[in-house]
Amino acid sequence: MLRTRVATALVLAAVLLVVLFVLPAPAGSVFFALALLVGAWEWARLAGFHSVPARLAYVLATAGLGALTYTATRDVANLHWLLTIACVWWGVAVAWLALRPGTVSTLSALLAGQLVLVPTGIAIDHLLVSQPLASGNALLMCMMLIVWAADIGAYFVGRRFGRLKLAPAVSPNKTWEGVIGGALLAVLVGVLEARWLGVPTAPYMGLVLVVVFASIVGDLTESMFKRVRGLKDSGTLLPGHGGVLDRVDSITAAAPFFVLGLSWLGIGG
């Protein structure tokens, strides 16, 4: 199992490097959009849809909403409004996780999926296409490295020192010790990124911590929907990892905060 997981991770890493640093930016944006549509297919299952027509209809609805949103957010003001709405949604998700984690209806799950997937695609497109080519790719990679560092740090520190459960009703294996370990590793990565990008370290560290917190919420939120439906994974596309949502759940929450934060720091548009 571990060998399969590592092999899949290496293939995914190679594909990501090609997408970010070999393909032209618009092609990279299309790649991530298609990946999120696969995520929509999986999310329909989390909402309780099992038939192919129903799940396909949800994918098409997501694509349609994404296209309309894409057109509207060519205006930067509208982009910021969309990302702000997405950030507010993640605040609602925190309350949902804390107060009613077992209360998920089909309608609420379907709406949540749109609030999760569409802003993520728009945020990633903005980084790749609206920024200068090199910096856009670099910024997207920076966001992913922060999320991955938080995940890796949480996994290993949680396994070794974890005692205090973070959200036992949703994800019993996650601990507060893991959160701290993940945050520390992410901050270390963030310090290196700030020097690489040539931006002030202290403000960037604030953004890193926000992204770490958001990534945890994204992970827990998908876990909540899976737990309610009695699912271990969102899908089976990625051997050893589950589905696409299982790999991007943290990124879906991190992306709106990261892009807005870059704007406030004067790094992104």
C-alpha positions in Angstrom: 0.0 0.0 0.0 2.8 2.4 1.0 4.7 1.6 -2.2 1.6 2.3 -4.3 1.0 5.5 -2.5 4.5 6.7 -3.0 4.5 5.7 -6.7 1.3 7.6 -7.4 2.7 10.6 -5.5 5.8 10.6 -7.7 3.7 10.4 -10.9 1.5 13.2 -9.7 4.5 15.4 -8.8 6.0 14.8 -12.3 2.7 15.7 -14.0 2.4 18.8 -11.8 5.9 20.0 -12.7 5.1 19.6 -16.4 1.8 21.4 -16.1 3.4 24.3 -14.1 6.7 24.8 -15.8 6.5 23.2 -19.3 2.9 23.8 -20.6 1.8 27.3 -21.5 -0.2 29.0 -18.7 -3.7 28.7 -20.4 -3.1 24.9 -20.9 -2.2 24.6 -17.2 -5.4 26.4 -16.3 -7.4 24.0 -18.4 -5.7 21.1 -16.7 -6.7 22.2 -13.3 -10.2 23.0 -14.4 -10.6 19.5 -15.8 -9.3 18.1 -12.5 -11.8 20.1 -10.6 -14.6 18.8 -12.8 -13.5 15.3 -11.9 -13.8 16.5 -8.3 -17.3 17.6 -9.1 -18.1 14.1 -10.3 -16.8 12.8 -6.9 -18.6 15.5 -5.0 -21.9 14.5 -6.5 -21.4 11.1 -4.8 -20.7 12.8 -1.5 -24.0 14.6 -1.9 -25.8 11.3 -2.3 -26.0 11.0 -6.1 -25.1 7.6 -7.4 -26.5 7.3 -10.9 -24.4 8.3 -13.8 -26.9 10.8 -15.3 -27.3 12.6 -11.9 -23.6 12.9 -11.4 -23.0 14.0 -14.9 -25.6 16.7 -14.5 -23.8 18.0 -11.5 -20.5 18.1 -13.4 -22.2 20.0 -16.3 -23.8 22.4 -13.8 -20.4 23.0 -12.2 -18.8 23.6 -15.6 -21.6 26.0 -16.6 -21.4 28.0 -13.3 -17.6 28.0 -13.6 -17.8 29.4 -17.1 -20.1 32.2 -16.1 -18.0 33.0 -13.1 -14.9 33.0 -15.2 -16.4 35.6 -17.5 -17.5 37.8 -14.6 -14.3 37.7 -12.7 -12.2 39.1 -15.5 -12.9 42.2 -13.6 -10.6 42.2 -10.6 -13.2 43.7 -8.3 -15.5 40.9 -9.1 -12.7 38.4 -8.6 -12.1 39.8 -5.1 -15.8 39.6 -4.3 -16.0 36.0 -5.4 -12.9 35.0 -3.3 -14.3 36.9 -0.3 -17.6 35.0 -0.6 -15.5 31.8 -0.8 -13.6 32.8 2.4 -16.9 33.5 4.2 -18.1 30.1 3.1 -15.1 28.5 4.7 -15.9 30.4 7.9 -19.4 28.8 7.7 -17.7 25.5 7.3 -15.8 26.0 10.5 -19.1 26.5 12.4 -20.6 23.6 10.6 -17.8 21.3 11.7 -17.9 22.6 15.2 -21.7 22.6 15.8 -23.5 20.2 13.4 -21.0 17.9 11.7 -23.5 15.1 11.2 -26.1 17.3 9.6 -25.7 17.1 5.8 -28.6 17.2 3.4 -28.3 16.5 -0.3 -29.1 20.2 -1.1 -26.6 21.6 1.4 -23.9 19.2 0.0 -24.6 20.2 -3.6 -24.4 23.9 -2.8 -21.3 23.4 -0.8 -19.6 21.7 -3.7 -20.1 24.8 -5.9 -18.7 27.0 -3.2 -15.7 24.7 -2.9 -14.9 23.9 -6.5 -15.7 27.0 -8.5 -13.7 29.6 -6.6 -10.7 27.2 -6.5 -10.7 27.0 -10.3 -11.0 30.8 -10.6 -8.2 31.4 -8.1 -5.8 29.0 -9.8 -6.6 30.5 -13.2 -5.9 33.9 -11.8 -2.5 32.9 -10.5 -1.5 31.1 -13.7 -2.9 33.4 -16.4 -3.2 36.9 -14.8 0.2 37.0 -13.3 3.4 37.1 -15.4 4.1 33.5 -16.4 7.1 32.7 -14.2 5.7 34.4 -11.1 2.3 32.9 -11.5 3.6 29.4 -11.7 5.9 30.1 -8.8 3.1 31.5 -6.6 0.9 28.5 -7.3 3.7 26.2 -6.4 4.4 28.2 -3.2 0.8 27.7 -2.1 0.9 24.0 -2.8 4.2 23.6 -0.9 2.7 25.4 2.1 -0.3 23.0 2.1 1.8 19.9 1.6 4.2 21.0 4.3 1.3 21.4 6.7 -0.1 18.0 5.8 3.3 16.2 6.0 4.2 17.9 9.3 0.8 17.1 10.8 1.0 13.5 9.7 4.4 12.7 11.2 4.1 14.8 14.4 0.6 13.6 15.0 1.6 10.0 14.7 4.5 10.4 17.1 3.1 12.9 19.6 -0.6 13.1 19.0 -2.8 13.0 22.0 -5.4 15.7 21.9 -8.0 15.0 19.2 -8.8 17.9 16.8 -12.2 16.9 15.5 -13.0 13.3 16.7 -16.5 13.4 15.2 -15.2 14.1 11.7 -11.6 12.8 11.5 -10.5 10.8 14.6 -6.8 10.6 13.6 -6.1 14.3 13.5 -4.7 15.9 16.6 -3.8 19.4 17.9 -0.2 18.3 18.2 -0.3 17.4 14.5 -1.7 20.9 13.7 1.2 22.5 15.5 3.8 20.3 13.8 2.3 21.0 10.4 2.2 24.8 11.1 5.8 24.8 12.1 7.0 23.0 9.0 4.8 25.2 6.8 6.3 28.3 8.5 9.8 27.0 7.7 8.8 26.5 4.1 7.2 30.0 4.1 10.5 31.6 5.3 12.3 30.0 2.4 9.6 31.1 -0.1 9.6 34.7 1.2 13.3 34.9 0.5 12.9 33.3 -2.9 10.1 35.6 -3.9 11.8 38.6 -2.4 8.8 39.7 -0.2 8.7 40.8 3.4 9.0 37.8 5.7 6.7 38.8 8.6 3.5 39.6 6.5 4.1 36.5 4.4 4.2 34.4 7.5 0.8 35.7 8.5 -0.5 34.6 5.1 1.2 31.2 5.6 -0.6 30.6 8.9 -3.9 31.6 7.4 -3.4 29.2 4.5 -2.4 26.4 6.9 -5.6 27.0 9.0 -7.7 27.0 5.8 -6.1 23.8 4.5 -7.0 22.0 7.7 -10.6 23.2 7.4 -10.8 22.1 3.8 -9.5 18.6 4.8 -12.0 18.3 7.7 -14.9 19.5 5.6 -14.4 16.8 2.9 -14.0 14.3 5.7 -17.3 15.4 7.2 -19.1 14.8 3.9 -17.4 11.4 3.4 -18.2 10.3 7.0 -21.9 11.2 6.6 -22.1 9.1 3.5 -20.0 6.3 5.0 -17.2 6.7 2.5 -13.5 6.2 3.1 -12.4 8.0 -0.1 -14.0 10.3 -2.5 -13.1 8.0 -5.4 -10.6 5.5 -6.7 -8.9 7.3 -9.6 -5.5 7.7 -7.7 -4.2 4.3 -6.4 -3.2 4.6 -2.8 -4.7 8.1 -2.5 -8.4 7.7 -3.3 -10.0 10.3 -5.5 -9.1 13.7 -6.8 -10.9 15.4 -3.9 -8.8 13.5 -1.5 -5.7 15.2 -2.9 -7.1 18.7 -3.4 -9.4 19.2 -0.4 -6.9 21.2 1.5 -6.0 23.3 -1.6 -9.7 24.1 -2.3 -9.9 26.0 1.0 -6.4 27.5 0.8 -6.6 28.9 -2.7 -9.1 31.8 -2.1 -7.3 32.9 1.0 -3.9 32.7 -0.7 -4.9 34.8 -3.7 -6.7 37.4 -1.6 -3.7 37.5 0.8 -1.3 38.1 -2.1 -3.4 41.0 -3.3 -3.4 42.6 0.2 0.3 42.1 0.4 0.8 43.7 -3.0 2.2 40.6 -4.5 -0.6 39.5 -6.8 -3.1 41.4 -8.9 
